[in-house]
Structures are given as structure tokens and as C-alpha cells.
Amino acid sequence: MSSTDLLLTFNAGSSTVKIGIFAMDGDEARRIGKGVIDFRAEPLSLGLRRGSQIFDVPLKAKVTEDLRDVINETFALLAGHFDVAALRAAGHRVVHGGDRFTSAILLDDAAIDAVDALTPLAPLHQPQALRFIRALRHLKPHLAQTASFDTAFHATQDDLVRRFAIPRALHDDGIKRYGFHGLSYKFIAAELARKAPRAAKAVVAHLGSGASLCALGQGLSRDCSMGFSTLEGIPMATRPGALDPGVILHLAGERKQSFGEIEDLLYHRSGLLGISGISADTRDLLRDARPEARQAIDLFTLRIAGEIGRMAATLGGLDAVVFTAGIGEHQPEIRAGVAKRLSWLGLEIDEKANAANEFTISKRESRIAAHVIATDEEQIIADEALSLLGNG
């Protein structure tokens, strides 16, 4: 492959897609640009960055189920800034790989069907990735495509950690803890090994609109707050996190709510939005003086700290806490709120370093280190795609 070959990555969320543009330099994928499309915005546009240049380009295409028109127009716009003719592959983030996919794969028709079969395990996210995979397959049928799975990184967890206390037959049928945000945790594990190699036992808090924590032991996943679905764990923007199953029984039984109503409640009307009744965004809540906003933030930090304590038990100790993703990287108030609840573990935050979002935000005398590391899921997707192409 020449140094001019390009690789695109598609990181599809429930309502947005982040596009990474990478140059394939030998055995390395070097980012040269990024784009984002927010499907909630009207009118639709492609936000594009190349170096220090930032563009916001309107999209004329209508959003359809197959997304072919949007993808086609996106490629036409990218061609104005990058040599799209040199595109050699596209890598995709896929949330759920089940037990079948524990590493990245090249996508063919059979693999795409197998990924689709896992949609019931991730109904909010899996269909979005498949829309982009199929749209690209239609528009560029000979383009190599790969899938990187969020669940794959957690395949190193012990069977005991992955089990629910349910009949064994259900576990054997796939009802178990899988864990998510694995691409982010894989990136952070590598960065932590490079920047803080003594942090053998670390808990990483990936805090964004979707949020989870992962216990890393020697860089491997040992536990995760998310389990069977992306609903479990700590409260998120609109998802509740851990919830007594009896609540679901009550809603379905006593309140006669339908499956669709309960699903909407759990995915779209709970979490920080549900607690506060104000906003799902922690930035809004931190600026709001109303007690409901403060309570939402307090519950968020309480549950994060509680998960860190639980994961310290899984690891048999704790050397460091790492904050990442949008909230974790950019909101000192949230980090300070979590750290305050962990002072019993000997965590002491340096207020100046925390306010500046520095790499190390703990005091020198702190028994546990605290770090802030920017994550890069697209880099992992690109690296895994390049590895597969090199082995193909």
C-alpha cells in the first residue's frame, strides 16, 4: 500500500456518526481529518475538520432508512478535501459482538448477517452501524470493510464476573454480562501503560451521554459496570443504570405499561434527565441552581464512586482512577465530586491540576493516582482495520 492510501472509520451512535479519516502509512494509521453528522440537527450538515481548518457543510440529502443518499453526498463532500479515490477500506464500530466476535473481523455477507443477528442484544446501537455498513456495501461493493466490537475487549473477564444469578441454561443461551465501551478502554489501557506503567490496577470511568466504568488489571478488562445491555451500571444522560428488576415487573403488571413504553422510559426518559426533569446534559445541570439539578449531579457522582469501590474489590486493590470521554475529560466539577467520595481510599485531588484538565490531577501524596486521558475510539478502529488488511 502506498502512503497515500486512505482509511475511513465510522463510529455510529444512536443519533450521530463520527467519521475518522486516516492515512495508511505502512503499518500505521495516521489521522488526517474527522467529521461528524448529527441526525437530530435540522438542517442536516457535515461538520469537518482537517488540521486547523473547520468546515460545516450543509447536506441536501434526505435521511432514509438505508442512508444511501446521505453517504453518497458525504463522500462527494469529502472528495473536496481528501483524495477519496485513494480510499482502500472502511472500519466500523459495532457495539455488540456477543460471544462469537471477540476480535475485529473483515465483513462479508455472512459476517454482516451474523452481526445483524445480535441486534436484539443492542437494539439502540446495532442497527445504526449496520445501516452504514450496508450503505457502503451498496455504493462501493468492492471496498473492504471491517468491524470492531465494543464487547470484544471484555472477553478477558472471568466467567464468575460475567454471570448473573439466574438458571445456568439462560447463561448458556447468552444472557450474561458482556460490557461495552471496549474500544475506548482498549485505547486508554495502551495510553496508561505508556504514561503511567505502575498503575497495574486501575478503574477507568468513561463518562459521556453513555457512561460506564471498567476495571483494568495489567491492561486487561476484569470487570465492567455495563453488563447484558447498555442500560446497566451508573446513571447516564437518559438511561437509568442499575435498576431493581422489580420496577420493570411493577410497570408491566400494576401499571399495565407496554413493552414499547418501558423501553422508551429506560432508553430516553431516565438518567440525569429523569432525575432532574431539566436536562440530560451535565453542563446544563452544573449551571442550574435548582435542587433537582444538584440532586442529579450528586447521584451521578455517588454511583460512579460506588462502582469504583466495587471494582477495587474485583481487582484486589487500586492504583489509579482514570477519567475519559466528554464529561470525564472536560468537567472538573464532576471529577472533583467523584474524588471527594473516594477520599476514604486516600484519593486527594490537586484542585489546580484538576481545573486545568492535566494528565495527573491527584496530589503527590495521594495514595491513589487520578488521571485524565482523552480517548480515541476511531484510532482503535483504524488500527484494527489496518491489522486485518495486512493479514488479508
Stockholm file with secondary structure:
# STOCKHOLM 1.0

chainA/1-392         MSSTDLLLTFNAGSSTVKIGIFAMDGDEARRIGKGVIDFRAEPLSLGLRRGSQIFDVPLKAKVTEDLRDVINETFALLAGHFDVAALRAAGHRVVHGGDRFTSAILLDDAAIDAVDALTPLAPLHQPQALRFIRALRHLKPHLAQTASFDTAFHATQDDLVRRFAIPRALHDDGIKRYGFHGLSYKFIAAELARKAPRAAKAVVAHLGSGASLCALGQGLSRDCSMGFSTLEGIPMATRPGALDPGVILHLAGERKQSFGEIEDLLYHRSGLLGISGISADTRDLLRDARPEARQAIDLFTLRIAGEIGRMAATLGGLDAVVFTAGIGEHQPEIRAGVAKRLSWLGLEIDEKANAANEFTISKRESRIAAHVIATDEEQIIADEALSLLGNG
#=GR chainA/1-392 SS CCTTCEEEEEEECSSEEEEEEEEEETTEEEEEEEEEEETTSSSCEEEEEETTEEEEEECCSCCCTTCHHHHHHHHHHHTTTSCGGGEEEEEEEESCCTTTCSSCEECCHHHHHHHHTTGGGSTTTHHHHHHHHHHHHHHCTTSEEEEEETTGGGGGSCHHHHCCSSCHHHHHTTCSCCCCCHHHHHHHHHHHHHHCTTCCEEEEEEESSSEEEEEEETTEEEEESCCSSTTSSSCCSSCCCSCCHHHHHHHHHTSCCCHHHHHHHHHHSCHHHHHHSSCSCHHHHHHCCSHHHHHHHHHHHHHHHHHHHHHHHHHTSCSEEEEEHHHHHHCHHHHHHHHHHTGGGTCCBCHHHHHTTCSBCBCTTCSSEEEECCCCHHHHHHHHHHHHHHHC
#=GC SS_cons         CCTTCEEEEEEECSSEEEEEEEEEETTEEEEEEEEEEETTSSSCEEEEEETTEEEEEECCSCCCTTCHHHHHHHHHHHTTTSCGGGEEEEEEEESCCTTTCSSCEECCHHHHHHHHTTGGGSTTTHHHHHHHHHHHHHHCTTSEEEEEETTGGGGGSCHHHHCCSSCHHHHHTTCSCCCCCHHHHHHHHHHHHHHCTTCCEEEEEEESSSEEEEEEETTEEEEESCCSSTTSSSCCSSCCCSCCHHHHHHHHHTSCCCHHHHHHHHHHSCHHHHHHSSCSCHHHHHHCCSHHHHHHHHHHHHHHHHHHHHHHHHHTSCSEEEEEHHHHHHCHHHHHHHHHHTGGGTCCBCHHHHHTTCSBCBCTTCSSEEEECCCCHHHHHHHHHHHHHHHC
//
